[in-house]
Amino acid sequence: MLMDPISQGTVGAVFAQTISSKKDIVKITVIGCLAGMAPDLDILIQSREDPILFLEYHRQFTHSLIFIPFGSLFLSLIIFPFLKKSISFKVIFAASFLGYATHGLLDACTSYGTQLFWPFSDERISWNNVSIVDPLFTIPIGILIALSITKRNKKFSFLAIGWVIIYLLFGFFQYERAYSSAKDLANSRSHNADRLTLKPSFGNLVLWKAIYQHEGIYFVDAIRAGFQLSWCPGETIEKLQFNDHLPALDLNSQQAKDINRFRWFSQDYLGYDREKDLVADIRYSMVPNEIEPMWGLLIDRDAALSQHASWWTSRHLDQSQLQKFQRMLTGDSCGLNFN
């Protein structure tokens, strides 16, 4: 899953606009937009045989802070032959650098996890302060970019940058409010929340998915951080345990290795669905207080030792789920307050 390309392109474009002259603003905007999206070319690193390979390489070296000048240089070398008669290589590189530099940092604001410090660390950084797709974040930036171009005035570019900063800071503020409420919820159940994380639900900073672990069980709830704080009780799922759930699986098998690689990717938020034999990444679901995962690994107990686990996805959102999401977002079904 990507931070949506439109958001990446618009943020890259608006930062590049800050160094543009009036006559070159359209070209610089395009360069910044392309640079803002370029790191996601790592999705081309895939394997039909190995379903985990693309998870390992997406948001890896192309998203690292140390790779920014190299990625910018590579893109500049591609663009320069087309624009060398009108823009210097120095300006093209500067615009590419500004656009490219925004990508990994913006991705780290989501919950997916970004290897900002590769190759020195493989930790997946996730600040969880903005949804992977959020029109309220992106649309104002796009409008201000258009105004900057049509008016040939960079003040709109700086207004857009201000919006980026304010919106992301507001996301941190909302995260802290929701986090405090999630702790209160766990305490109200007399649970010791060994691990607790939150992520904004699709397209907003009001409704949050809260996940915490208590005695081998993951509890998933929705926290609504409106003017008042409230919660929608959710579902539970067992934390994956090899001995309990897959006792017959050879730990030296490829499937076991795939599970461990998947554990790293999911930041160890793995649940187990006994009915499907599914190892699920429980961080993501279409409705924030539900378990139904968006992806996972199907385990074949009769597979050969060298056989990979199968990649499974489900991103279906039916009408009843959509209505449930809308009711939670508007506060109609999240009625238990902490205040």
C-alpha positions in Angstrom: 0.0 0.0 0.0 1.3 3.4 -1.0 0.8 6.9 0.3 -1.4 7.8 -2.7 0.6 9.1 -5.7 -1.4 12.3 -6.0 -0.5 13.4 -2.5 3.2 12.5 -3.0 3.2 14.4 -6.3 1.5 17.5 -5.0 3.7 17.8 -2.0 6.8 17.3 -4.1 5.6 19.9 -6.6 4.8 22.6 -4.0 8.3 22.3 -2.4 9.9 22.5 -5.8 7.9 25.6 -6.7 9.7 27.6 -3.9 12.8 27.9 -6.1 11.1 28.5 -9.4 11.2 31.7 -11.5 7.9 32.9 -12.9 8.6 31.8 -16.4 9.7 28.3 -15.4 7.1 27.6 -12.7 5.1 25.0 -14.8 8.3 23.1 -15.7 9.6 23.2 -12.1 6.2 22.1 -10.8 6.2 19.1 -13.1 9.8 18.2 -12.1 8.9 18.4 -8.4 5.8 16.3 -9.0 7.7 13.6 -10.7 10.4 13.6 -8.1 7.8 13.4 -5.3 6.4 10.2 -6.9 9.7 8.7 -8.1 10.7 6.7 -5.0 7.6 4.5 -5.4 9.2 2.9 -8.5 10.5 0.4 -6.0 7.1 -1.4 -6.4 8.6 -2.8 -9.6 10.8 -5.1 -7.5 8.6 -8.1 -7.3 8.7 -11.9 -7.7 5.9 -14.3 -8.7 7.5 -17.0 -6.6 8.3 -15.0 -3.5 5.2 -13.0 -2.2 7.2 -11.2 0.5 9.9 -9.7 -1.8 7.9 -6.6 -2.7 7.1 -6.0 1.0 10.8 -6.1 1.9 11.8 -3.6 -0.9 8.9 -1.2 -0.9 9.8 1.9 1.2 13.3 0.6 1.6 16.4 2.1 -0.1 14.5 4.5 -2.5 12.8 6.0 0.6 16.0 6.3 2.8 17.2 9.7 3.8 20.7 8.9 2.6 19.4 8.0 -0.9 17.8 11.4 -1.5 20.7 12.9 -3.4 21.3 9.8 -5.5 17.6 9.5 -6.4 17.5 13.2 -7.2 20.6 12.9 -9.4 19.3 9.9 -11.3 16.0 11.7 -12.0 17.8 14.9 -13.0 19.9 13.0 -15.5 16.8 11.7 -17.1 15.0 15.0 -17.3 17.9 17.3 -18.2 18.1 16.3 -22.0 14.5 17.4 -22.4 14.9 20.8 -20.7 18.6 21.7 -21.2 17.7 24.6 -23.6 15.6 26.3 -21.0 16.7 25.3 -17.5 20.2 24.6 -16.1 21.1 21.2 -14.6 21.7 22.9 -11.3 18.1 24.1 -11.1 16.7 20.8 -12.3 18.7 19.0 -9.6 17.5 21.4 -6.9 13.9 21.0 -7.9 14.3 17.2 -8.0 16.0 17.2 -4.6 13.2 19.2 -3.0 10.5 17.0 -4.5 12.3 13.7 -3.8 13.1 14.6 -0.2 9.5 15.0 0.7 8.5 11.4 -0.2 10.1 9.3 2.5 9.2 11.8 5.2 5.6 11.9 4.1 5.4 8.1 4.0 6.8 7.9 7.5 3.7 9.9 8.7 1.5 6.9 7.8 1.3 3.6 9.6 2.8 1.4 6.8 6.4 1.8 7.9 9.3 3.4 6.0 13.0 2.6 6.3 14.2 6.1 6.6 17.6 5.1 8.0 18.5 2.3 5.6 21.2 0.8 5.4 22.1 1.7 9.0 18.8 0.3 10.3 15.9 -1.8 9.0 13.4 -0.3 11.5 10.2 0.7 9.8 9.4 4.2 10.9 5.7 5.0 11.3 4.4 8.1 13.0 0.7 7.4 12.4 -0.4 11.0 12.1 -2.0 10.9 8.6 -4.1 8.5 6.6 -2.5 6.8 3.5 -5.2 8.6 1.5 -6.7 11.8 2.8 -8.4 14.2 0.4 -8.7 16.9 3.0 -4.9 17.0 3.1 -4.3 16.8 -0.6 -7.0 18.9 -2.3 -6.1 22.2 -0.7 -2.4 21.7 -1.8 -3.5 21.0 -5.3 -5.7 24.2 -5.4 -2.8 26.3 -4.1 -0.4 24.8 -6.6 -2.8 25.8 -9.4 -3.1 29.3 -8.0 0.7 29.6 -7.8 0.9 28.7 -11.5 -1.9 30.8 -12.8 -1.0 33.9 -10.7 2.7 33.3 -11.1 3.0 34.0 -7.4 4.9 31.8 -5.0 3.1 33.0 -2.0 0.5 30.3 -2.7 3.3 27.7 -2.7 4.3 28.8 0.8 0.7 28.8 1.9 0.5 25.2 0.7 3.6 24.3 2.7 2.0 25.9 5.7 -1.1 23.7 5.2 1.1 20.6 5.0 2.8 21.5 8.3 -0.4 22.5 10.1 -2.3 19.4 8.9 0.5 17.0 9.9 0.9 18.7 13.3 -2.9 18.4 13.8 -2.5 14.7 13.1 0.0 14.4 15.9 -2.4 16.3 18.2 -5.3 14.0 17.3 -3.1 10.9 17.7 -2.2 11.9 21.3 -5.9 12.5 22.1 -6.9 9.1 20.7 -3.9 7.3 22.3 -4.9 8.6 25.7 -8.5 7.4 25.2 -7.3 4.0 24.1 -5.3 3.7 27.2 -8.3 4.6 29.3 -10.4 2.0 27.4 -7.8 -0.7 28.1 -7.8 0.3 31.8 -11.6 0.2 32.0 -11.4 -3.4 31.0 -8.7 -4.1 33.6 -6.3 -5.0 30.8 -2.6 -4.4 30.8 -2.0 -3.0 27.3 1.4 -4.5 26.6 1.5 -3.0 23.1 -0.8 -0.2 21.9 -0.8 1.5 18.5 -3.2 3.8 16.6 -3.7 4.7 13.0 -6.2 7.1 11.4 -8.9 5.4 9.4 -9.4 6.1 5.7 -9.4 9.8 4.7 -9.7 11.6 8.0 -8.1 12.4 11.4 -11.3 12.0 13.5 -11.8 8.2 13.5 -8.9 6.0 14.6 -8.2 2.3 14.8 -6.8 1.3 18.1 -4.9 -2.0 18.6 -3.5 -3.3 21.9 -2.3 -6.7 23.1 -3.4 -8.3 26.3 -2.4 -11.9 27.3 -1.9 -13.1 23.8 -5.0 -11.5 22.4 -5.2 -8.4 20.2 -8.2 -6.1 20.9 -9.3 -3.8 18.1 -11.5 -0.8 18.7 -12.4 2.5 17.0 -11.7 5.8 18.8 -13.5 8.9 17.7 -11.6 12.0 18.4 -14.2 14.7 17.7 -15.0 17.6 20.0 -15.6 14.8 22.5 -13.7 11.5 22.8 -15.8 8.3 22.3 -15.2 4.8 21.3 -16.8 2.0 19.3 -16.2 -1.5 20.8 -14.6 -3.9 18.4 -13.3 -7.4 17.8 -10.5 -9.6 19.1 -8.1 -12.0 17.5 -5.4 -14.4 18.8 -1.8 -13.2 18.4 0.1 -15.6 16.2 2.0 -18.3 18.1 3.8 -20.9 16.2 3.4 -23.6 18.9 -0.3 -23.0 19.4 -1.4 -22.3 15.8 1.1 -24.0 13.6 2.7 -26.8 15.7 3.3 -29.0 12.7 5.0 -26.4 10.6 8.7 -27.0 10.2 10.5 -23.9 11.4 13.1 -24.4 8.7 10.5 -24.4 6.0 10.1 -21.6 3.5 6.6 -20.9 4.8 8.0 -20.4 8.4 10.7 -18.1 7.0 8.0 -16.1 5.1 6.0 -15.7 8.3 9.0 -14.2 10.1 9.7 -11.9 7.2 6.0 -10.9 7.3 6.3 -10.3 11.1 9.1 -7.8 10.5 7.0 -6.0 7.8 3.9 -5.8 10.0 5.8 -4.6 13.0 4.8 -7.9 14.7 1.1 -7.2 14.6 0.2 -10.6 13.3 -3.0 -12.4 14.2 -4.1 -15.9 13.3 -7.4 -16.8 11.6 -7.9 -20.5 12.4 -10.8 -20.9 9.9 -8.7 -19.7 6.9 -5.3 -20.8 8.1 -4.4 -17.1 7.6 -1.6 -15.2 9.1 -3.0 -11.7 9.1 -1.6 -8.2 9.4 -4.2 -6.7 11.7 -3.1 -3.1 11.4 -5.4 -2.6 8.4 -9.1 -3.3 7.9 -11.8 -1.5 5.9 -13.8 -0.7 9.1 -11.6 0.5 12.0 -13.1 -1.6 14.8 -13.1 -4.8 12.8 -10.5 -7.5 12.4 -11.2 -8.5 8.8 -7.7 -7.9 7.4 -6.7 -6.5 4.0 -3.8 -8.9 3.5 -2.0 -11.8 4.9 -0.3 -15.2 4.2 -2.3 -18.4 3.6 -0.5 -21.4 5.1 -0.6 -24.8 3.3 0.1 -27.4 5.9 0.9 -30.0 3.2 3.3 -27.8 1.2 6.9 -28.8 0.4 9.6 -27.4 2.6 10.8 -25.1 -0.2 7.3 -23.8 -1.1 6.4 -20.2 -0.3 3.3 -19.2 1.6 0.6 -17.7 -0.6 -0.2 -14.0 -0.6 -3.9 -13.2 0.2 -5.7 -9.9 -0.1 -9.2 -8.7 0.5 -10.1 -5.0 0.0 -13.9 -5.4 -0.5 -16.0 -2.8 1.1 -19.7 -3.6 0.9 -22.6 -1.2 1.5 -23.2 -2.2 5.1 -19.6 -1.7 6.0 -19.6 1.7 4.3 -22.7 2.7 6.3 -21.1 1.5 9.5 -17.9 3.5 8.8 -20.0 6.6 8.0 -22.0 6.2 11.3 -18.8 5.9 13.3 -17.3 8.9 11.6 -20.2 11.1 12.2 -20.5 9.9 15.8 -23.9 8.1 15.5 -22.6 4.8 16.7 -19.7 5.7 18.9 -21.6 6.7 22.0 -19.4 5.8 25.0 -17.5 8.9 26.1 -14.4 9.2 28.2 -15.2 12.8 29.2 
